[in-house]
């Protein structure tokens, strides 16, 4: 597995900040409580860190909890999958709402 670069860490942190503040934490609710804790502990999306402070936080957490980067990486993947599934479900529900039900289609002769 490739090593997480500082640039990738900061990009992933920004994604989590956006998810938390701009998308009302929807995807966070689709992962386990432990996964949510791992994400918050490692990426600190609710902390107003500068990039330099975020990188210092990352280093401190990785030193104190050596398995946390791997756990947070897995949690991030689960969150992204949940987010994608949520989006797919919304699209499917929208498309289904545009299609007449079988009963309606039958009554219209469609």
Phi, psi and omega in degrees: 000135182293150179285143180282116179279164177299319180298315179294318178302313181294324177294318179293323178297317178297321177299317179292324176298315178298315180299319184289310188268326186260340180245018175057034173062020186304309183293330178301326180290348182261006175240162184296160179299320178297319178296321177297317178297317179298317179297314180293319181296318185275315185265338180049056184292342181265359179267136181278056181280147166285172178300318180297318178294322179296319179293324175295319178299315179303312181298317180295318181291320180294325178288317182287326183227085188302333180272352184298318179302319179292317179298317180293323177298317177294320179295321178296317178299317179297319179296317180294322176295314180298319179296317178294318178295321179298316180296319179297320179295321178296317179296315180297318179295320179296315179295321179295325180290339179275341179271135177292148177295165180301320181296316180293317180298320181293319180292333179270353181075026181272000000 
